[in-house]
């Protein structure tokens, strides 16, 4: 199997291959300064500079079992990771952008990071506290977590809008997985898609105009790897979506925020069968 690190230009609709890997690599982030990407594979984290694209390992200290839920702070100075080395289940940690020993943020597990508030003060994540996976937030410095959603069968992929007024996420009710948005304080819940596809991992664009997401075929359970999927774009205030590209992927394709800072492009992973 080959993993392909791709860049999609929204205006032209074209896809550019940046790098291919013989290993299973996942979940690209785009740095806030626009110069590079962060991806993961084999429980490790890597930098990929755009001007000289190759893998540069990031030192994550004791954390050797990273999953694909990682990201970069809005000011570009810190990384956030989700790792199970210490706790046996996924916990959330932060560390300096250049790498170092991670500092634990969430005491409770499992917790899977997905969003960083624009002011850099709050993390959004999905977590199971005994009644299924819902959306939670916590200070980047740790402390008491706050439950944002209630009553879903499963929630995942929370990501903030650039003005911080909404958290987008995918939520499942009675087997139907659609995109939703909610205020960070847990009010004003709104369903944003009503499609036959199984919709995951919404990512609002930095310019506030669009939301990118992953669409699985109808009937898909969970967010598996190895499916024929689409990347779709919809207006940020709701409305009809359009398909940008079809690919073989799913889990690992766009699990985390992946827009370029100028909103013209986004990064994703596709895979050869």
QUICOR-V518902 format. One line per field, one symbol per residue. ss: DSSP state (H for helix, E for strand, - for the rest). phi: phi as a letter, one per 20 degrees, with the letter a starting at -180 (. if undefined). Layout:
ss->???
phi->???
//
This chain:
ss->--EEEEEEE----EEEEEEEE----EEEEE-----EEEEEE--EEEEEE------EE-E------E----EE-----EEEEEE-------EEEEEE--E---EE------EEEEEE-----EEEEEEE----EEEEEEE------EE------EEEEEEE------EEEEEEE--EEEEEEE-------EE------EEEEEEE-----EEEEEEE----------EEEEEEEEE------EEEEEEEE---------E-----EEEEEEE--
phi->.ddcedcdeffemeddeebdcfeedblfddfgemeaccccammcdcecfffcfbecfdfdlffccfeedbacfgemecdccdbdgeencfcdccbfgeorffdfdefecfccfbbcfgemecddbdbddocnececcbffenofeceedbnefacamfbfffemecdeadcdclnedceccbfgendmfcedcbcffedclfcffgemeccebddefgnfdmcfencfccdcccffenpfecfeadbdapgnfbfcgcfffemebbdbddcef
//
